[in-house]
Amino acid sequence: MLFMQNRTGATRRDFLRRTAVGAGAALTAGLAKAAGKTILTFYMDDTNPYQVGVDAFKQFLDFIQANKLAGESSMILGFRWEEFGLISRPRTALQRAYIEQLRRAHECGMDSHMELMTHDGLLDFATGRAPRGVEHEGIWLYEPAVSVDQYEAYFGNIIKEGENIGVRFTGATWPGCGCAACTRRDAELRKNGVLNENPNLWKALLNLAKRGKFRGPTVPLFTVSDPHPTRAVAREGKFGVYDLPPHIHDNLGIWENNPARVNADAYITADGKSGAMVEKIRAGAPYFVFYGHWQGLNPANGVGWPAFKQVVARVKQHYGDRVVWMRPSALSELIHSGQVA
């Protein structure tokens, strides 16, 4: 194991126990903060250290912390593994610096989702490699023949990789893929009537939550970007798995880092009178979820970064007393408890 102690000198066991004990207090605090206010939260896909370096992620986290925001960013420990190896088995100064930021993300207000392990092919954890031609993770989540045990083992291995470097996952995000093989297999599955994810997924994630493998008792999911109702896909006692979708598409540059796809007004206009976020706040909606991609949201060259900051400033100016920022995992706990509909 690469990780033996966190920065405070506590053992990994102490680290895991401390975060578990804090879950009940966090739920109580969340209830108090959310009373009579619209909860705001967001996802950020494709977060990685290789595109623009680690300083940009640090700057992003600093901004989140300074403005008391909250959301989620992907933690893809096997991203571009062929070039760089696994982040969870660091061999470069860049990876080690990134791990330091991953460790502080939660204290800054950010959850960490597994956007699975590679955002590409299924990883062989024994070798730390994805075999050539192996099925991609995204389409694998739809395969009807995959068992609960197989899903649980794969996700469990990802969680172990995170624990090795002293970071914990809160939920999961689906790694979309438009490659020829995945597109072809998707068409085959649809032809055979398979339109949704394999329900064994939900049971596997619930089992892991019950075993304390996630940071909290509820596991929020970002499955597809098309707006749809929040749904509990699995629950048992205090544990639950929740598909928590966004209310609006990415208007922060998307994965293409495309200026034509940047529009702060889609969320909230300068006068605070319109936008998808405004509609929810004025209607007294319990929460509003949005999302972006690291390519467009990063502070180094992301075309959506100024728009993101603009949205934050506008919300603070016009609705600062009517909203509260919250992590997706905290929101899913409130939904699970029945305190937020």
C-alpha positions in Angstrom: 0.0 0.0 0.0 1.3 3.5 -0.9 -0.6 5.4 1.7 0.1 4.8 5.4 -0.6 8.1 6.9 -2.5 11.2 6.1 -1.0 14.7 6.5 -2.1 14.9 10.2 -0.2 11.7 11.0 -3.4 9.7 11.7 -3.5 6.1 10.5 -5.8 5.3 7.6 -8.1 3.4 10.0 -8.5 6.6 12.1 -9.1 8.6 8.9 -11.9 6.3 7.8 -13.5 6.2 11.3 -13.4 9.9 11.7 -15.2 10.6 8.4 -17.8 8.0 9.2 -18.6 9.5 12.7 -19.1 12.9 11.1 -21.9 11.8 8.8 -24.7 12.2 11.4 -23.5 15.7 12.4 -23.3 16.7 8.7 -26.9 15.7 8.2 -28.1 17.8 11.1 -26.1 20.7 9.9 -27.4 20.3 6.4 -31.0 20.4 7.6 -30.4 23.6 9.5 -28.7 25.3 6.6 -31.3 24.2 4.1 -34.3 25.4 6.0 -36.4 27.6 3.7 -33.7 27.9 1.1 -32.9 26.5 -2.3 -29.9 24.2 -2.3 -27.4 24.7 -5.1 -24.9 22.0 -6.1 -23.0 21.0 -9.2 -20.9 18.3 -10.8 -17.6 18.8 -12.6 -16.7 15.9 -15.0 -13.3 14.8 -16.3 -11.1 16.5 -13.6 -7.5 15.5 -14.1 -4.0 16.9 -13.6 -2.6 16.4 -17.1 -4.6 18.9 -19.1 -3.5 22.1 -17.4 -1.5 21.0 -14.4 -2.2 21.0 -10.7 -2.1 24.7 -10.0 -5.4 25.1 -11.8 -7.1 22.6 -9.6 -5.7 24.2 -6.5 -7.0 27.6 -7.7 -10.4 26.1 -8.4 -10.5 24.6 -4.9 -9.3 27.8 -3.3 -12.2 29.7 -5.0 -14.7 27.1 -3.9 -13.5 27.4 -0.3 -13.2 31.1 -0.2 -16.8 31.6 -1.5 -18.3 28.8 0.6 -19.5 26.9 -2.4 -20.0 23.2 -2.6 -20.2 20.6 -5.4 -18.5 17.5 -6.8 -15.5 16.8 -9.1 -14.5 13.6 -10.7 -11.6 11.6 -9.4 -10.4 9.3 -12.3 -7.4 7.5 -10.8 -6.6 5.6 -14.0 -7.1 8.5 -16.4 -4.6 8.3 -19.3 -2.9 5.4 -17.6 -1.0 4.3 -20.7 1.0 7.6 -20.6 1.3 8.3 -16.9 0.4 5.2 -15.0 -2.2 5.2 -12.2 -2.6 8.3 -10.0 -3.2 5.9 -7.1 0.3 4.5 -7.7 2.1 7.8 -8.2 5.4 7.9 -9.9 5.7 11.6 -10.8 5.9 14.8 -8.9 2.8 16.0 -10.8 0.8 13.0 -9.6 1.9 13.5 -6.0 1.0 17.2 -6.1 -2.4 16.3 -7.5 -3.0 13.8 -4.7 -2.4 16.6 -2.2 -5.2 18.6 -3.8 -7.5 15.5 -4.0 -7.0 15.1 -0.2 -8.0 18.6 0.5 -11.0 18.8 -1.9 -13.5 17.6 0.7 -12.5 20.2 3.3 -12.9 22.9 0.5 -16.5 21.8 -0.1 -16.1 19.3 -2.9 -17.3 15.7 -3.1 -15.3 13.2 -5.2 -17.1 10.8 -7.6 -15.5 7.9 -9.3 -16.0 8.6 -13.0 -14.9 5.0 -12.9 -11.3 4.0 -13.0 -10.0 4.9 -16.5 -12.9 6.6 -18.3 -11.9 4.1 -20.9 -11.3 0.4 -20.8 -12.0 -1.9 -17.8 -8.8 -2.0 -15.7 -7.1 -5.2 -14.6 -6.2 -4.1 -11.1 -3.6 -6.9 -10.7 -1.5 -5.5 -13.5 -2.6 -1.9 -13.4 -3.5 -2.0 -17.1 -6.5 -2.2 -19.3 -6.1 -5.2 -21.7 -6.1 -4.3 -25.4 -9.6 -4.4 -26.8 -11.3 -4.7 -23.5 -14.9 -3.3 -23.1 -15.1 0.3 -22.0 -16.4 1.1 -18.6 -19.4 3.2 -19.7 -21.1 0.6 -21.8 -20.2 -2.2 -19.3 -22.6 -0.5 -16.9 -25.4 -1.5 -19.2 -24.4 -5.1 -19.8 -27.2 -7.3 -18.5 -25.0 -10.4 -17.8 -22.8 -8.6 -15.3 -23.5 -9.8 -11.7 -23.8 -7.8 -8.5 -20.5 -9.4 -7.3 -18.7 -8.4 -10.5 -19.8 -4.8 -10.2 -19.1 -4.8 -6.5 -15.6 -6.2 -7.0 -14.7 -3.6 -9.6 -16.1 -0.6 -7.7 -14.5 -2.0 -4.5 -11.1 -2.0 -6.2 -11.5 1.6 -7.3 -12.4 2.5 -3.7 -9.2 0.7 -2.5 -7.1 2.6 -4.9 -8.5 5.8 -3.5 -7.9 4.7 0.1 -4.2 3.9 -0.8 -3.6 7.6 -1.3 -5.9 8.8 1.6 -8.9 10.0 -0.4 -12.5 8.7 -0.3 -15.3 8.6 -2.8 -18.8 10.0 -2.2 -20.6 8.8 -5.3 -20.2 7.8 -9.0 -20.5 9.5 -12.4 -21.0 7.6 -15.6 -18.0 7.8 -18.1 -19.7 8.6 -21.4 -18.1 7.2 -24.5 -18.8 7.7 -28.2 -16.2 5.4 -29.7 -17.1 3.0 -32.5 -17.1 -0.1 -30.3 -19.3 1.4 -27.6 -21.7 2.9 -30.2 -22.0 -0.4 -31.9 -22.6 -2.3 -28.7 -25.1 0.3 -27.5 -27.1 -0.2 -30.7 -27.0 -4.0 -30.1 -28.2 -3.6 -26.5 -31.0 -1.3 -27.5 -32.1 -3.6 -30.3 -32.4 -6.3 -27.6 -34.5 -4.0 -25.4 -31.7 -3.0 -23.0 -32.4 0.8 -22.6 -31.2 1.4 -19.0 -28.3 0.5 -16.7 -28.0 -3.0 -15.3 -29.9 -2.8 -12.0 -27.2 -5.0 -10.4 -25.3 -1.8 -10.3 -27.6 -0.3 -7.7 -27.3 -3.3 -5.5 -23.5 -3.3 -5.7 -23.3 0.3 -4.8 -25.8 -0.1 -1.9 -23.8 -3.1 -0.6 -20.6 -1.0 -0.6 -22.4 1.9 1.2 -23.6 -0.6 3.8 -20.1 -1.7 4.4 -18.9 1.9 4.9 -16.9 2.0 1.8 -18.3 5.4 0.7 -17.8 8.6 2.7 -21.4 8.7 3.7 -24.5 6.4 3.9 -26.0 7.7 0.7 -24.4 7.5 -2.7 -25.4 10.2 -5.3 -25.1 9.4 -9.0 -24.7 11.5 -12.1 -25.9 9.0 -14.8 -27.0 11.0 -17.8 -27.1 14.7 -18.5 -30.7 14.8 -19.8 -32.9 16.4 -17.1 -35.2 13.8 -15.3 -36.6 13.3 -11.9 -34.4 12.4 -9.0 -34.9 8.8 -8.1 -33.9 6.4 -5.4 -32.5 3.4 -7.3 -31.7 1.4 -4.1 -32.3 1.9 -0.4 -32.2 0.0 2.8 -32.5 1.6 6.2 -30.2 4.6 6.5 -28.5 3.6 3.2 -29.5 4.7 -0.2 -28.3 5.2 -3.8 -29.7 8.2 -5.6 -29.7 9.2 -9.3 -29.4 13.0 -8.8 -29.6 14.6 -12.2 -28.9 18.2 -13.3 -31.7 20.6 -14.1 -29.8 22.2 -17.1 -27.2 21.2 -19.7 -23.6 22.3 -19.5 -23.4 26.0 -20.5 -19.8 26.4 -19.3 -17.9 25.3 -22.4 -18.5 21.5 -22.2 -15.7 19.0 -22.8 -14.8 20.8 -26.1 -13.9 24.0 -24.2 -16.1 25.7 -26.8 -16.8 29.5 -26.4 -20.0 29.0 -28.3 -21.2 26.8 -25.5 -20.7 29.4 -22.7 -23.7 31.2 -21.4 -23.9 32.5 -17.8 -27.4 34.0 -18.5 -28.7 30.4 -19.0 -28.3 30.1 -15.2 -28.9 33.6 -14.0 -29.0 36.9 -15.9 -27.1 40.0 -14.7 -30.2 41.6 -13.3 -31.1 38.3 -11.5 -34.6 38.2 -13.1 -34.3 35.1 -15.3 -32.4 31.9 -16.0 -33.0 28.3 -15.0 -31.5 28.8 -11.6 -33.6 31.9 -11.0 -36.8 30.0 -11.9 -36.1 27.3 -9.3 -35.1 29.8 -6.6 -38.2 32.0 -7.1 -40.5 29.0 -7.2 -39.1 27.9 -3.8 -37.7 24.7 -5.3 -35.8 22.6 -2.8 -32.7 22.3 -4.9 -31.0 23.1 -8.3 -28.3 20.9 -9.8 -26.0 21.9 -12.7 -22.8 20.5 -14.2 -19.7 21.3 -16.2 -16.5 19.7 -17.5 -12.9 20.4 -16.4 -12.0 21.2 -19.9 -14.3 24.2 -19.9 -14.3 25.0 -16.2 -10.6 25.0 -15.3 -9.1 28.3 -14.3 -6.0 28.0 -16.6 -7.6 28.0 -20.0 -11.2 27.0 -19.5 -13.6 29.3 -21.5 -16.3 28.7 -18.9 -14.3 29.7 -15.8 -15.2 33.4 -16.1 -18.9 32.5 -16.6 -18.9 30.2 -13.6 -17.5 33.0 -11.4 -20.1 35.3 -12.9 -22.9 32.9 -12.0 -21.6 32.7 -8.4 -21.3 36.5 -8.1 -24.8 37.0 -9.5 -26.4 34.5 -7.2 -24.7 36.1 -4.2 -25.8 39.5 -5.2 -29.5 38.7 -5.9 -30.3 35.6 -3.9 -27.6 35.3 -1.3 -30.2 35.0 1.5 -32.3 32.5 -0.4 -29.8 29.8 -1.3 -27.3 27.5 0.3 -24.5 25.6 -1.4 -24.3 21.9 -0.6 -22.4 18.8 -1.8 -24.4 16.3 -3.8 -23.8 13.7 -1.0 -25.3 16.0 1.6 -28.3 16.7 -0.6 -28.8 13.0 -1.2 -28.8 12.4 2.6 -31.5 15.0 3.1 -33.6 13.5 0.3 -33.1 10.0 1.9 -34.2 11.3 5.3 -37.4 12.8 3.7 -36.5 16.3 4.8 -36.1 17.4 1.2 -38.5 16.3 -1.6 
